[in-house]
Amino acid sequence: MRRFFIHPDTEIHDEIILSEQETHHICNVLRLQPGTLLQLLDGNGNIHDAEIISLGRQARLRILSSIHVERDTTPLRVCQSILKAQKMELLIQKCTELGVTEFTPFHSERCQFKKTEFTKISQKYPRWQRIIEEACKQCNNPIMMRLTPLLSFEEMLDQQNSTVQKILFWEEEEPENSLHATTLQKNGAGLQLVFGPEGGFPATEVARARKRHFLTLSLGPRILKAETANIAAVSIIQHLLENM
């Protein structure tokens, strides 16, 4: 069944009107017809089964039924040092699919970007947001991952309060300090997971994170590419948290 987004503040009655953007997609891309059944997502966990009544500049739909899906008990916030374009897009897509609550890009010492290029990152946000929306539609994920503004390394370290369990993954960490040997916090405060750039974190940044009470962990003996480490760790942690 095709899925479309509506604004979270949309008042749900027996009938509603879709936005021009979604109507354009229905009419000109998918070429759906009146009588077609579809689902509406608001990004906050509400799913509405609906039927197209009429098409025009804005589609008119009849609401057939509605359900609400609760958020995960333990929220997962991912902080990723900026990677090259396609890698960031891949991670934003996969973190959405895996049910990550919040995704924070940040810049660190070994990012493969010059400082003058960081201003261009904001131009990528509309595309990244579309990737999140499309991933939600394709995977029937009714809760949209929140994309936060680009932060510096220091801002990222101070982003969450002291009740959040903070973990930074570092390929040079001792093998015994692994994810497998760690007890994860399962409560409403949740976890903050930090992943480095292609070149990894230098020891100086790791030391600064430890001073902010970050636990530094290894993912085991294998050296993984930056994007692989992120997807692997998030998948394992979501499984351990019983979020998947």
FITORVEX-80925 format. One record per residue (C-alpha): x, y, z. Coordinates in steps of 0.5 Angstrom, whole numbers, plus 500, padded with zeros to 3 digits. Layout:
REM residues N
XYZ;...
This chain:
REM residues 244
500500500;503507498;504512504;504519505;506524510;502529513;503535518;503533525;498538527;493536522;486535525;484528523;476528521;472524516;475527510;482531510;486535504;493533502;498538501;500540494;507537494;504530496;498531491;503532485;506525487;500522487;497525481;503526476;508520479;504515481;498516477;493514483;486514482;480516486;478509490;485508491;487506498;493509502;496510508;498517512;503518517;505524521;512522524;509522531;507515531;500516528;498511522;491513518;488508513;485513507;481512501;482517495;475521494;477526489;484529485;485536483;490541486;490538492;487531493;481529498;481523502;476519507;479517513;477509514;481508521;487510525;492507530;498510534;504506535;508508541;516510541;521506543;522505551;529507550;531512545;537512541;541518539;546517534;552523533;556522526;562526524;561528517;562523512;563524504;556525501;553518499;556515506;552520510;546519505;546512506;547512514;541517514;537512511;539506515;539510521;531511520;530504518;533502524;529506528;534511531;530517535;535523533;541524528;546529529;552531524;558534527;565536525;571533528;579534527;579528522;573530517;575530510;572537509;575544510;572548515;570553509;566547507;562546513;557552511;555548505;553542509;546546511;545546504;544538504;539538510;533539505;535532501;537529508;530530510;527527504;531521505;528520512;521521509;522516504;525511508;519512513;515511507;518505505;519501511;512503514;516507520;511512523;516515527;520520523;528520526;529528528;535531524;539536528;543542526;551541525;555541531;562542533;565536536;565540543;558542542;556535540;559532547;555537551;549536547;545531552;544531559;548527565;542522565;543519558;548514557;554516553;558512548;564513543;566508539;574508537;577503533;584504538;580502544;582496548;578489545;576488552;572494553;567492548;560493546;559485548;562487555;557493556;551494560;546498556;542503560;534501558;530507560;527513558;533517558;536513553;543513549;548517545;552513540;558517537;561515531;568518528;570520521;573516515;580517519;577516526;578520532;585522535;587520542;586528544;578528542;577521545;580524552;576530551;570525551;572521557;572528561;565529559;563522562;563518555;564511555;569509550;568502546;571497541;567494536;571488536;578486533;575488526;577495523;570497520;569503515;566509518;559507515;559500517;561501524;555505525;550501522;553495525;553498532;546501531;543494529;546490535;544496540;537496538;537488538;540489545;535494547;529490544;527495539;528490533;
